[in-house]
Amino acid sequence: MKIERIEKYEVQKVKTIGVDVTHSVFENRINAMLYCTKEWTQIDDYYVFSLPYEHFAVEVSERDQKNLSDLIPFLMERIERLSELEAEKLVQVMQQMVFLIDEID
């Protein structure tokens, strides 16, 4: 395997918050925490959402975070047994987390 290009960027600041989504998203079907990490870099700012129980993570640029609802089909494809309603609820929590993480100093 040949590496074509390596991009290096320096993370200037990182914040992470976690929310228990056991009841709000999964209605007690599974115990799960959703984490949101915001990274400030020289190039762009990113949100990384992870759901460790499902071995799932997705990175969203700050400019794309306004369209998180576009992730619903992707979430349903990548997270086993996730219903459309659960995907919609998960996106709502993600949107709230973006607001919260930007408010925290």
C-alpha positions in Angstrom: 0.0 0.0 0.0 1.3 3.4 -1.0 0.4 6.5 1.0 -0.4 9.3 -1.4 -0.7 12.2 1.0 -0.6 12.8 4.7 -2.3 15.8 6.1 -1.2 17.2 9.3 -3.1 19.7 11.4 -2.7 20.8 14.9 -5.7 20.6 17.2 -5.8 23.9 19.1 -8.6 23.0 21.6 -10.8 20.1 22.4 -14.0 19.8 24.4 -16.1 16.6 25.0 -19.5 16.1 26.6 -21.5 13.0 27.1 -25.3 12.4 27.3 -27.0 9.3 28.5 -29.4 8.4 25.6 -30.7 5.2 27.1 -34.2 6.5 27.7 -34.5 9.6 25.3 -33.4 7.7 22.2 -33.6 4.0 22.9 -36.5 3.8 25.3 -34.4 1.6 27.7 -33.8 -1.0 24.9 -30.1 -0.5 25.4 -27.9 1.4 27.8 -26.0 4.0 25.7 -24.0 7.2 26.1 -23.6 9.6 23.2 -20.4 11.7 23.2 -19.7 14.9 21.3 -16.2 16.2 20.9 -15.5 19.5 19.3 -12.0 20.0 17.9 -10.7 23.5 16.8 -8.0 23.2 14.2 -6.1 25.4 11.9 -8.2 24.3 8.9 -11.7 23.8 10.2 -13.7 23.0 13.4 -15.1 19.5 13.7 -17.7 17.7 15.9 -17.1 14.0 16.5 -20.1 12.1 17.6 -19.6 8.7 19.1 -21.8 5.9 20.4 -19.3 3.4 21.9 -22.0 0.8 22.7 -22.6 0.4 18.9 -18.9 1.0 17.9 -20.0 4.0 15.9 -18.4 7.4 15.3 -18.9 10.1 12.8 -17.1 13.4 12.2 -19.0 16.5 11.0 -17.4 19.8 10.1 -18.8 22.9 11.7 -20.2 24.1 8.4 -22.1 20.8 7.9 -23.5 20.6 11.5 -26.5 22.7 10.4 -27.7 19.7 8.3 -27.4 16.9 10.8 -30.8 15.5 9.7 -29.0 14.4 6.5 -27.3 11.8 8.7 -30.5 9.8 9.4 -30.1 7.3 6.5 -26.4 7.0 7.3 -27.1 6.3 11.0 -29.7 3.7 10.1 -27.3 2.0 7.8 -24.3 2.0 10.2 -26.0 1.3 13.6 -27.5 -2.1 13.8 -31.2 -2.3 14.7 -31.7 1.5 14.7 -35.2 2.5 13.7 -36.0 5.7 11.8 -37.6 7.2 14.9 -34.5 6.4 17.0 -32.3 7.9 14.3 -34.4 11.1 14.3 -34.2 11.3 18.1 -30.4 10.7 17.9 -30.0 13.6 15.5 -32.1 15.8 17.8 -29.8 15.0 20.7 -26.8 15.7 18.4 -28.2 19.1 17.6 -28.7 19.9 21.3 -25.2 18.7 22.0 -23.7 21.1 19.4 -25.5 24.0 21.1 -24.4 22.9 24.6 -20.7 22.3 23.7 -20.5 25.7 22.1 -21.9 27.3 25.3 -19.4 25.6 27.6 -16.2 27.5 28.4 
